[in-house]
Amino acid sequence: NTGSITIAAGTTLTVTSGSPTFNHNGGALTVGGTLVQTAGTLNYNGGGLPGGGAMSLTSTTLNFNAAGPIGPAVTLINSHLNIAPAATGAASFTWRGAGNYSGNLSSGQALQLLGDGTNGPAILTAANGFTNNSVITMSSAHPSWGAFLNVTAGALTNNGTINVILGAGGIRQIGANLVNAGTINLNADTTFNKSSGTYTNTGTITIPVGTTLTVQSGAPTFSNVTGSIVGGGSLVLNSVTFFGAGTIVVNVTNNSGQFNVGSSP
């Protein structure tokens, strides 16, 4: 498409059959209703993608290559999302099922991981580290299926906000090396579970009363030299080397690790 396609409110355009490729290279793709793609690739390479409707992509790779923004709300179901450096426009993504992710989240780009009863846990896997300059939310719509955010190599750098929401229940797990200079709000029990992971907090991690953050797996290292861990909840360290010169206003349990107060790694 380099011309104009309009999907009116109350109508649906479905792209299906085999492994289709939809290249939106220019012009306007206005989604007032619903755009559904059930396989293949959707490349947003240029033009505009306005509209207040919805995009539902199943088993599809979305390559967000243009400046944007993307107007309709995007649901990715067992799909993949790649955000190019030039793609800085606002967008809202809901992640259901499992898939691969790459690229940084710019301000105004919201990403929600949502476990559900149809697609199971929401599992986002990034092969390489990325930076969040906006909002990541981890939640669920089913008590048996939670949300998992994994980074294979490198680190998740949070300069924005990560909100962990109780939702309907289920596991909340971050399997990534983590550098937090922003805000992490843990309103549900959460596990940092990266083998030999490294966690550096210079921002704020809030663990409310009744909520627990567990750090474990393969002798990780946690540095809170200048950050704050507050809220009155619980921090459980399993075989962790912890450096705690920052502010800590939570209940700490240290299991078979090292707790260094006022020390730097």
WOJOZI-V95011 format. One record per backbone hydrogen bond with DSSP energy under -0.5 kcal/mol. NH is the residue of the N-H (numbers start at 1). CO is the residue of the C=O. If there is no record, write none. Layout:
NH/CO, NH/CO
//
This chain:
5/28, 7/30, 8/6, 11/8, 13/34, 14/12, 15/36, 16/14, 22/41, 23/21, 24/22, 24/43, 25/1, 25/23, 26/1, 28/3, 29/48, 30/5, 30/28, 31/29, 31/50, 32/7, 32/30, 33/7, 34/11, 35/54, 36/13, 36/34, 37/56, 38/15, 40/59, 41/20, 42/61, 43/22, 43/41, 44/42, 44/63, 45/24, 45/43, 46/24, 48/27, 49/69, 53/31, 54/33, 55/73, 56/35, 57/55, 57/75, 58/37, 58/56, 59/77, 61/40, 62/60, 62/80, 63/42, 63/61, 64/62, 64/82, 65/44, 65/63, 66/44, 69/90, 70/90, 71/49, 71/69, 73/53, 74/92, 75/55, 75/73, 76/74, 76/94, 77/57, 77/75, 78/76, 78/96, 80/60, 81/100, 82/62, 83/102, 84/64, 84/82, 87/84, 88/86, 89/67, 91/108, 93/110, 94/74, 95/112, 96/76, 96/94, 99/123, 101/125, 102/81, 105/131, 106/104, 109/106, 110/91, 110/108, 111/135, 112/93, 113/137, 114/95, 114/112, 115/139, 116/120, 120/116, 122/146, 123/97, 123/121, 124/122, 124/148, 125/99, 125/123, 126/150, 127/101, 127/125, 129/153, 130/155, 132/157, 133/105, 133/131, 135/109, 136/161, 137/111, 138/163, 139/113, 139/137, 141/115, 142/145, 145/142, 146/144, 147/171, 148/122, 149/173, 150/124, 150/148, 151/175, 152/126, 153/127, 156/177, 157/130, 157/155, 158/156, 158/179, 159/132, 159/157, 160/132, 161/134, 162/183, 163/136, 164/162, 164/185, 165/138, 165/163, 168/140, 169/166, 173/147, 174/191, 175/149, 175/173, 176/174, 177/154, 178/198, 179/156, 180/178, 180/200, 181/158, 181/179, 182/158, 183/160, 184/204, 185/162, 186/184, 186/206, 187/164, 187/185, 190/212, 191/172, 192/214, 193/174, 193/191, 194/216, 196/217, 197/194, 197/217, 199/221, 200/178, 201/223, 202/180, 202/200, 203/180, 204/182, 205/228, 206/184, 207/205, 207/230, 208/186, 208/206, 209/231, 211/208, 213/234, 214/190, 214/212, 215/236, 216/192, 221/197, 222/241, 223/199, 224/222, 224/243, 226/201, 227/201, 228/203, 229/247, 230/205, 232/249, 233/207, 234/211, 235/251, 236/213, 237/235, 237/253, 238/215, 238/236, 239/237, 239/255, 241/220, 242/240, 242/258, 243/222, 244/242, 244/260, 246/224, 247/227, 249/229, 251/233, 252/250, 253/235, 255/237, 255/253, 256/254, 258/240, 260/242, 260/258, 261/259, 262/244, 263/260
//
